[in-house]
Amino acid sequence: MKKLFLALAVIFLLAGCNQNPDNNKDRDDDENTGGGSLDAQFLKGASADNAVILRDNGDGTSTVTLSGWKTVFIPISEDERNHDLMSYKTMTLNYQSTEQFRISLFDNRGDNLKPPSSAGGEEWSQWDYIGGAGHNGRTEVNISPIDRENVKYIGITAGGDGAAVTIRGIRFSRDNYKIQWDAQFAWYIKQIEDSVNESSKITANEDGTYKIEFLSVNAAAKFPVGRMSAYNLSQYTEMVINGINCEEGFRAGIFNSRDENIKPGAAENDKWWSTGSSGFSGNRTFSLTGIPAAELADTSYVLISCVGSARKPLTIRGITFNGDARKQKINLGTRPVSIKVDVSSVIRNVTHCASGALYGLTGSLPADINALVKPLSPYVYTQPARSGSGTQHSMTADALTIANRLKDTGTLVQIRLADMLPGWPYNFPGMNSWLEKVGSFIDDKLTSGLDNFDGYEIWNETWDEAKYGISFYNFWKQTYDLIRSKDPGVDIIGPSSAYYSRDRIKSFLEFCIANNCVPDIICWHELGTLANVARNMRDYRDLEKELGLPELPISINEYGAGMDEREMEGCPGSHAAYVAKFERYKIDSANISWWFSPGTAGYLGSLLTDGTQKAGGWYFYQWYGEMSGSMVSVTPSNENSKTADGFACVDEEKKYVSVLFGGANDGLIDVTISNLPSWLTSNPLVKVEKVDWTNRTTVSPGTVIISEKRQATVNNSITISLTNCTDTSGYRILITQ
């Protein structure tokens, strides 16, 4: 079968790109696509299910093998988007092809930005056809009709049986501005090629296991060891392959950097460990005794070989040495994860700033506010100003209805004014009509008698000046002045950018300073990579200093993984690392995202499975809602990553310390809690709990106690080491008298 070969896999690789963005989703995709580590997410993206195989050609080109009728969406990174694509009229491809393929530019929802060229508006007419049999050279694509300001992806596809294309690069208007290659790309690709040789295929499963498929007789799968850990294997006496599930037997060998099997044995078969009979399920231990220490120190990889004639696939969870969980996740790059809590370093009072959700409630869901909402102690929910026919959302979820439902809970409602308009991007009706709608809503709000509002969010994400006939700044100023004149005591929130861009927010604030319309609360969305969240917070605070502004409250009224990880919405492990950063940088409010329109408004940001049943995330946020007293300092291994992170509180009156954490880890998380108060330094009771998570639609059985015992303190500190941790689970350590 013919294949589609295309380059620029580096951008796809580093962003964990989704092969099929859903055009019906109203949310932004990964807005910040910086470098990342080789992880299970990437391997999943490169699986056979998605018909994508990555390869470094060694000559400056890179290849993605894609079957017919498949499309790869290559995210344009933040650096590329900061380079103003509006100034360019053409996009130049340097490529070699055997047959035709198609290319176009897409926005953050996966919508094709190229206007249809046919009268009927057929989808195929929104693509540019490129190439021809045996063509080798450059082609320029006219992008002037496209709204380049909103470009987030380059999409490449081929129909039928596919085509063969290798692309060296993409640049704009013949200048030197080119989609950038990452310096680490070749190393990542080398890891893939070393891990999966031509006779086998490895796929990362949703549950953290790895599926090995053997493609030929005597096939073998190679797992690098030396490059994935700083540990010297000479200190270990046994190797364990964890979580084996096989229908046929297989064998394992351990090899040095010279590709020599280092297990002692006179015959070749003696140099391999056998798993025994078929149908085995569980862990298998192999002794390293007898292997010279120098050889173990030079260990390069573990080879798992097929011995069954049917070559049936098998599954493993990982490889450990002497039970050391630090080495369990064979493809993640294993480093110990540490979380350090300083109970004496107070950040602020507990606010539960990140416990709300975008469109978390409707007029009927969740039905039981007392049982399903109050235990979470939510601070703010963001809801549409109006809902129903002729607006953005058909369900009854308008701000006044929800504020009334929440009036006895202490929870505030942030009002999204833009949702009064239909369509996405919004169908803006003109300034006069817009101001009439805003004024009418304010009148209704003022006469409602309700006062549990966080403020007015003037706009949401995309602005099309050419289409709307007015600049965003002019729009902002007129709307701001109207709100100030009619409801002067309520906060105004903006600009609510789809992602953080220093240049855009700086330009916006400079205008606001000059025109006396600075928002009371600054707002943007964090729907991209978790690794950029802390950087963005720090950068924004530096920007305020540069502009001479006081620290404004920050609202991140949409947070969570981007489109490539949207199924993680409501996941305790993923969200723990977000909340940790929001608490550390003292943001005012944050809302869990809302990807799964139109059916799940009222699910508290996927904390509920159907509006009534609790998913695993609900229990984690209940722990969060139980926090009281003061938030204290927590330092993770690396806050500029997806690595596990946490947040903690101390309550002097109730006499307890609570630490919540979760996120990417290699099986072991060490938590050190120091400077405990005097009333907890004498053999306190330490309870360690977890809540597991399958997916956002699976009802959770609840939390599980891992251990509960009294533990002596050392220099007013306690260290708890957790093993067999997963990326998706959330954890709590509760210390009481």
C-alpha angles and dihedrals in degrees: 000000000000116000137207111240116193135164135218088080087146092074091045090047097049094046098046088232122211112231096214117033111196110243091205097063117105095205136091124254129227102322098186115046106178127151120306141181128263102266145153091274091060094045089052089052089052095049127124090248089070093040092233126135122175125212137171108221093201094232102083094278127100130202136218114188109215128177124228121292090017122122127204117207111206111200117225106228125235091259091056093047091050086061101081107246089184088079092063129078102184138042117211124210124199105199151135121223143178095199140005124292135176133239136185143152124258138195129232093281095051093257116149108245096197112102114241112263095205126076091237092054094234113185094235090061090066091070131080114228112227136187136005137219111311095354118157120180144050133320128189120216119202107235098166094106090055125092093241093182090072098044112131102155144033107216122204124183145158131202133221113011092349131245138255115247133157116191121198096191150326124231138164129250098341095289127120094265104114135165098269128243117221116237091227095053096097090050092052092049090048088055090054093047091047092047097047117035123193094271097057143038128212123203126186111227127214092251095058096262127118126231117214118201119192111214101187143019112291089010118170137195119217123214116189114227108169095056095044099060141036090214120109107231091210088083092063130083102191142030123213127199103206131211098009116183113174139157094201134031123267137180135225133212134183119223138193130224089274091060091250122143103239099193107110116248139133094223128043093247090055090062092066133074114224123216091213125223127011122262092048119160124181140037125325124203123208122191118235092192111126096030109117113251091234091056092048089051088054094049110144106173149346116238121207112196133195117236101167118099092224091055092217117183122254135200130223131178099208149299123268135180119221088345091297102156090198087082098043101100100066098190102040103074104253122240127149114260116223130186118191122197122195106196092188093059105082118197101184142302117302111271104161085229096173101042099098131085141216108257086353093157139037130190090275107020130113087025096198109054093176095052101036108026109029095057089061093056090216116200103197137004120193113222135171116265089228131011137184131056116007095017136092094269129039097200121090100257104123120152097248093051092048094044088055091051090050100040094108097044102067090241121137129218122222110210116225102203096183091065089073084080126076127234136035117281084032120262098236110207098203130275099280094051091044093053090048090054092048093047092048092051093049089052090052091048093051093050094046093079090224121130105175096106128130096200147278118298101204100198141003123223120294121060121184108196094181092051098039096044096226136076118253091238093055090045091050094050095050093046092045092053092049092052092046091052096048103032107016098167099061125088121251117219131203174280087284095196119192089239139000115277117168093203095051095045091045092053090046094050093045088056092046093050091050093047101039096245105112110155118246089224124031114220141190136147129255103205097131133075117334089223091074100049098088092041090053092051093051093044093051093051089051089051091054090054091049091053095043093243125145116241106284121206110261124223119193095186093176120040136159140083120321128251092288090060103026092125085070091070108132093015111147095215096048095043095046090068091049094049090047091060094043090053093044092053093041098235117182101231142348133188129206110242127256111221104150103074138198101018109045111054105129094039094106092245095313092310085121124052098213108357093277109044124073122239120201092268091063092064092048091052089047087060087050090049091053092059115111139166116034134347112233136201120284124183119195129198091258123354091187092072144049089269117132114283136176150193131215145190139199124207113199093190099046091038103228144112120214125193122187122188147153144140140107113352141150096240100282127077121182115201119192117190111192138181093031113187118260092255089063101043098088110079098303125197110257119197119188117195138172139193118207125211130206101176139315094274098049117098111234123228088215137246127338127213109229095183140343119189144122114269130194118237124229115209089343090305138111128197121200119190116200122197132194091031120168131211094237101048125092122219138202132194112195118189118192138162 
